[in-house]
Amino acid sequence: MSSHEPKIYLLPNLMTAGNLFCGFAAVLKIIEASLLSAAGEPVVMRYHVAIAFILGACFFDLLDGRLARLGGHESPFGREFDSLADMVSFGLAPALLVYQIVLQDFHRTGWIIAFVYLLCGALRLARFNCLAEIQKTKGGDQECSLEFSGFPIPAAAGLIASLTLLMLSFDEGQRTLGRWKFALPPVLFFLSFMMFSRVRYPSFKGLNWGSQRSIPRFLITILVLVFAAMNYEWMPAVLFVMFLIYGFVRPFLSKPLRDEIEEEAME
């Protein structure tokens, strides 16, 4: 291999490829929903599948960085590949989902709202990569290392997808979403601002495969995961909303309390 060829580490980039696949599959399901809707067919199941793929992309995105850091295999190629995958899974797919559900009713205004979200997501990722390059050249801490500046785009996509899932559960058995769908455009617009804001969020980079916990805390973690899986219609939305709100509350907490909360969240 040429010395000028970028290094491609297998496992982390496989996770990123899984992220990209989920985003691509979500887009396909949303397009299918659009075609079925035009034909007067029920589309709710397609939305369910698209949401599952977006949340699946969040899971793969959670894994790729941790695998890279675990093996010391973080690389410029992996960072750029991850950003491109994020644009599809967490930028295009959520914007298209909300556009298909509700924004198309507003014509050009709907286009603008969806595009603003996509644009802010791209700017958020570009800023993150620039800061990573500054860290590399100056040896500084990227966004204070354990913090994100602005709401992370995977969390924004997860919030949109989980709220849509919650709204689908409100109108279970119906062919389309009810009036709840009109809450999605302001949420999308607000998250567009939040992604490029200066509100700081913990990155949870301290949580990795080497993290150790006591048996009681391990059991509590398992119970929480089981409870979330059993209540998948609303529990993901609650978790993402709590994370969003935490960024606003965090500066008012004492450092010991903040450290304790974030340590507990990582457990």
TIBADO-78297 format. One record per residue (C-alpha): residue number from 1; residue in one letter; chain; x, y, z. Coordinates in steps of 0.5 Angstrom, whole numbers. Example, Ala and Ser with C-alpha at 12.3 -4.5 7.8 and 13.67 -1.06 7.14 Angstrom:
BEGIN
[atom 1,a,A,[25,-9,16]]
[atom 2,s,A,[27,-2,14]]
END
This chain:
BEGIN
[atom 1,m,A,[0,0,0]]
[atom 2,s,A,[3,7,-2]]
[atom 3,s,A,[5,11,4]]
[atom 4,h,A,[0,17,2]]
[atom 5,e,A,[-6,12,2]]
[atom 6,p,A,[-10,13,8]]
[atom 7,k,A,[-11,8,14]]
[atom 8,i,A,[-17,4,14]]
[atom 9,y,A,[-18,1,21]]
[atom 10,l,A,[-23,-5,20]]
[atom 11,l,A,[-28,-5,26]]
[atom 12,p,A,[-29,2,27]]
[atom 13,n,A,[-31,3,20]]
[atom 14,l,A,[-35,-3,19]]
[atom 15,m,A,[-39,1,25]]
[atom 16,t,A,[-39,7,21]]
[atom 17,a,A,[-41,3,14]]
[atom 18,g,A,[-47,0,19]]
[atom 19,n,A,[-49,7,20]]
[atom 20,l,A,[-49,9,13]]
[atom 21,f,A,[-53,3,11]]
[atom 22,c,A,[-58,5,16]]
[atom 23,g,A,[-59,12,14]]
[atom 24,f,A,[-60,10,7]]
[atom 25,a,A,[-65,4,9]]
[atom 26,a,A,[-69,10,12]]
[atom 27,v,A,[-69,14,6]]
[atom 28,l,A,[-71,9,2]]
[atom 29,k,A,[-77,7,7]]
[atom 30,i,A,[-79,14,7]]
[atom 31,i,A,[-79,15,-1]]
[atom 32,e,A,[-83,8,-1]]
[atom 33,a,A,[-88,12,4]]
[atom 34,s,A,[-89,18,0]]
[atom 35,l,A,[-91,13,-6]]
[atom 36,l,A,[-96,9,-2]]
[atom 37,s,A,[-99,16,1]]
[atom 38,a,A,[-100,18,-6]]
[atom 39,a,A,[-103,12,-8]]
[atom 40,g,A,[-108,12,-2]]
[atom 41,e,A,[-104,6,2]]
[atom 42,p,A,[-103,6,9]]
[atom 43,v,A,[-96,8,11]]
[atom 44,v,A,[-95,8,18]]
[atom 45,m,A,[-91,2,18]]
[atom 46,r,A,[-86,5,13]]
[atom 47,y,A,[-85,10,18]]
[atom 48,h,A,[-84,5,24]]
[atom 49,v,A,[-79,2,20]]
[atom 50,a,A,[-75,8,18]]
[atom 51,i,A,[-75,11,25]]
[atom 52,a,A,[-72,4,27]]
[atom 53,f,A,[-67,5,22]]
[atom 54,i,A,[-65,12,24]]
[atom 55,l,A,[-65,9,32]]
[atom 56,g,A,[-60,4,29]]
[atom 57,a,A,[-56,9,26]]
[atom 58,c,A,[-55,12,33]]
[atom 59,f,A,[-53,5,36]]
[atom 60,f,A,[-48,4,30]]
[atom 61,d,A,[-45,11,31]]
[atom 62,l,A,[-44,10,39]]
[atom 63,l,A,[-40,4,37]]
[atom 64,d,A,[-35,7,32]]
[atom 65,g,A,[-32,12,36]]
[atom 66,r,A,[-31,7,42]]
[atom 67,l,A,[-28,2,38]]
[atom 68,a,A,[-23,7,35]]
[atom 69,r,A,[-21,10,41]]
[atom 70,l,A,[-21,3,45]]
[atom 71,g,A,[-15,0,39]]
[atom 72,g,A,[-12,7,39]]
[atom 73,h,A,[-14,7,31]]
[atom 74,e,A,[-17,14,31]]
[atom 75,s,A,[-16,17,24]]
[atom 76,p,A,[-17,23,19]]
[atom 77,f,A,[-20,18,14]]
[atom 78,g,A,[-25,15,20]]
[atom 79,r,A,[-27,22,22]]
[atom 80,e,A,[-29,24,15]]
[atom 81,f,A,[-32,18,13]]
[atom 82,d,A,[-36,18,20]]
[atom 83,s,A,[-39,25,18]]
[atom 84,l,A,[-41,23,11]]
[atom 85,a,A,[-45,18,14]]
[atom 86,d,A,[-48,22,19]]
[atom 87,m,A,[-50,27,14]]
[atom 88,v,A,[-54,21,11]]
[atom 89,s,A,[-57,18,17]]
[atom 90,f,A,[-58,24,22]]
[atom 91,g,A,[-58,30,17]]
[atom 92,l,A,[-62,28,11]]
[atom 93,a,A,[-66,22,13]]
[atom 94,p,A,[-70,26,19]]
[atom 95,a,A,[-71,32,15]]
[atom 96,l,A,[-74,28,9]]
[atom 97,l,A,[-78,24,15]]
[atom 98,v,A,[-81,31,18]]
[atom 99,y,A,[-82,33,11]]
[atom 100,q,A,[-86,27,8]]
[atom 101,i,A,[-90,27,15]]
[atom 102,v,A,[-92,34,15]]
[atom 103,l,A,[-88,40,12]]
[atom 104,q,A,[-90,38,5]]
[atom 105,d,A,[-97,41,7]]
[atom 106,f,A,[-93,48,7]]
[atom 107,h,A,[-90,48,0]]
[atom 108,r,A,[-84,52,0]]
[atom 109,t,A,[-84,54,7]]
[atom 110,g,A,[-83,46,9]]
[atom 111,w,A,[-77,46,4]]
[atom 112,i,A,[-74,52,8]]
[atom 113,i,A,[-75,49,15]]
[atom 114,a,A,[-72,42,12]]
[atom 115,f,A,[-66,45,9]]
[atom 116,v,A,[-65,49,15]]
[atom 117,y,A,[-64,43,19]]
[atom 118,l,A,[-60,40,14]]
[atom 119,l,A,[-55,46,13]]
[atom 120,c,A,[-54,47,21]]
[atom 121,g,A,[-53,39,21]]
[atom 122,a,A,[-47,40,16]]
[atom 123,l,A,[-44,46,19]]
[atom 124,r,A,[-44,42,26]]
[atom 125,l,A,[-40,37,23]]
[atom 126,a,A,[-36,41,19]]
[atom 127,r,A,[-34,45,26]]
[atom 128,f,A,[-33,39,29]]
[atom 129,n,A,[-28,37,24]]
[atom 130,c,A,[-24,43,24]]
[atom 131,l,A,[-24,43,32]]
[atom 132,a,A,[-21,36,31]]
[atom 133,e,A,[-16,39,26]]
[atom 134,i,A,[-14,44,31]]
[atom 135,q,A,[-13,39,36]]
[atom 136,k,A,[-8,35,32]]
[atom 137,t,A,[-4,41,30]]
[atom 138,k,A,[-4,45,37]]
[atom 139,g,A,[-5,39,42]]
[atom 140,g,A,[-11,42,45]]
[atom 141,d,A,[-17,39,47]]
[atom 142,q,A,[-22,38,42]]
[atom 143,e,A,[-29,42,45]]
[atom 144,c,A,[-26,41,52]]
[atom 145,s,A,[-25,33,50]]
[atom 146,l,A,[-31,31,54]]
[atom 147,e,A,[-36,36,52]]
[atom 148,f,A,[-39,38,45]]
[atom 149,s,A,[-41,45,44]]
[atom 150,g,A,[-48,45,41]]
[atom 151,f,A,[-53,39,41]]
[atom 152,p,A,[-50,33,37]]
[atom 153,i,A,[-53,31,31]]
[atom 154,p,A,[-54,24,32]]
[atom 155,a,A,[-58,26,39]]
[atom 156,a,A,[-62,31,34]]
[atom 157,a,A,[-64,26,29]]
[atom 158,g,A,[-65,21,35]]
[atom 159,l,A,[-70,26,38]]
[atom 160,i,A,[-74,27,32]]
[atom 161,a,A,[-74,20,31]]
[atom 162,s,A,[-77,18,38]]
[atom 163,l,A,[-82,24,38]]
[atom 164,t,A,[-85,21,31]]
[atom 165,l,A,[-85,14,34]]
[atom 166,l,A,[-89,17,40]]
[atom 167,m,A,[-94,21,36]]
[atom 168,l,A,[-95,14,32]]
[atom 169,s,A,[-97,11,38]]
[atom 170,f,A,[-102,16,40]]
[atom 171,d,A,[-105,15,33]]
[atom 172,e,A,[-104,7,33]]
[atom 173,g,A,[-109,4,28]]
[atom 174,q,A,[-109,10,24]]
[atom 175,r,A,[-107,11,16]]
[atom 176,t,A,[-103,17,18]]
[atom 177,l,A,[-101,22,24]]
[atom 178,g,A,[-106,26,27]]
[atom 179,r,A,[-105,33,29]]
[atom 180,w,A,[-99,32,33]]
[atom 181,k,A,[-95,32,27]]
[atom 182,f,A,[-95,39,27]]
[atom 183,a,A,[-91,39,33]]
[atom 184,l,A,[-85,37,29]]
[atom 185,p,A,[-83,43,25]]
[atom 186,p,A,[-82,47,31]]
[atom 187,v,A,[-78,42,34]]
[atom 188,l,A,[-74,41,27]]
[atom 189,f,A,[-73,48,27]]
[atom 190,f,A,[-71,49,34]]
[atom 191,l,A,[-66,43,34]]
[atom 192,s,A,[-63,46,28]]
[atom 193,f,A,[-61,52,32]]
[atom 194,m,A,[-59,48,38]]
[atom 195,m,A,[-54,44,34]]
[atom 196,f,A,[-50,50,32]]
[atom 197,s,A,[-51,53,39]]
[atom 198,r,A,[-46,54,44]]
[atom 199,v,A,[-49,50,49]]
[atom 200,r,A,[-45,45,52]]
[atom 201,y,A,[-46,37,53]]
[atom 202,p,A,[-42,32,56]]
[atom 203,s,A,[-39,27,50]]
[atom 204,f,A,[-39,21,55]]
[atom 205,k,A,[-32,19,52]]
[atom 206,g,A,[-30,17,59]]
[atom 207,l,A,[-35,11,57]]
[atom 208,n,A,[-31,5,54]]
[atom 209,w,A,[-30,-2,53]]
[atom 210,g,A,[-26,-2,59]]
[atom 211,s,A,[-31,2,64]]
[atom 212,q,A,[-32,-2,70]]
[atom 213,r,A,[-38,-2,75]]
[atom 214,s,A,[-40,-6,81]]
[atom 215,i,A,[-45,-12,80]]
[atom 216,p,A,[-51,-8,83]]
[atom 217,r,A,[-50,-2,78]]
[atom 218,f,A,[-49,-7,73]]
[atom 219,l,A,[-56,-10,74]]
[atom 220,i,A,[-59,-3,75]]
[atom 221,t,A,[-56,-2,68]]
[atom 222,i,A,[-59,-8,65]]
[atom 223,l,A,[-66,-7,68]]
[atom 224,v,A,[-66,0,65]]
[atom 225,l,A,[-65,-3,58]]
[atom 226,v,A,[-70,-8,59]]
[atom 227,f,A,[-75,-3,61]]
[atom 228,a,A,[-73,2,55]]
[atom 229,a,A,[-74,-4,51]]
[atom 230,m,A,[-81,-6,53]]
[atom 231,n,A,[-83,1,53]]
[atom 232,y,A,[-80,3,46]]
[atom 233,e,A,[-86,7,44]]
[atom 234,w,A,[-84,13,49]]
[atom 235,m,A,[-78,11,53]]
[atom 236,p,A,[-73,14,48]]
[atom 237,a,A,[-77,20,47]]
[atom 238,v,A,[-76,21,54]]
[atom 239,l,A,[-69,20,54]]
[atom 240,f,A,[-67,24,48]]
[atom 241,v,A,[-71,30,51]]
[atom 242,m,A,[-68,29,58]]
[atom 243,f,A,[-61,30,55]]
[atom 244,l,A,[-63,36,51]]
[atom 245,i,A,[-66,40,57]]
[atom 246,y,A,[-59,37,61]]
[atom 247,g,A,[-55,42,57]]
[atom 248,f,A,[-59,48,59]]
[atom 249,v,A,[-59,46,67]]
[atom 250,r,A,[-52,44,67]]
[atom 251,p,A,[-48,50,68]]
[atom 252,f,A,[-52,52,74]]
[atom 253,l,A,[-50,45,77]]
[atom 254,s,A,[-44,45,82]]
[atom 255,k,A,[-38,41,79]]
[atom 256,p,A,[-39,35,84]]
[atom 257,l,A,[-46,34,82]]
[atom 258,r,A,[-45,35,75]]
[atom 259,d,A,[-39,30,75]]
[atom 260,e,A,[-44,25,79]]
[atom 261,i,A,[-50,26,74]]
[atom 262,e,A,[-45,25,68]]
[atom 263,e,A,[-42,19,72]]
[atom 264,e,A,[-48,16,73]]
[atom 265,a,A,[-51,17,66]]
[atom 266,m,A,[-45,13,63]]
[atom 267,e,A,[-46,7,68]]
END
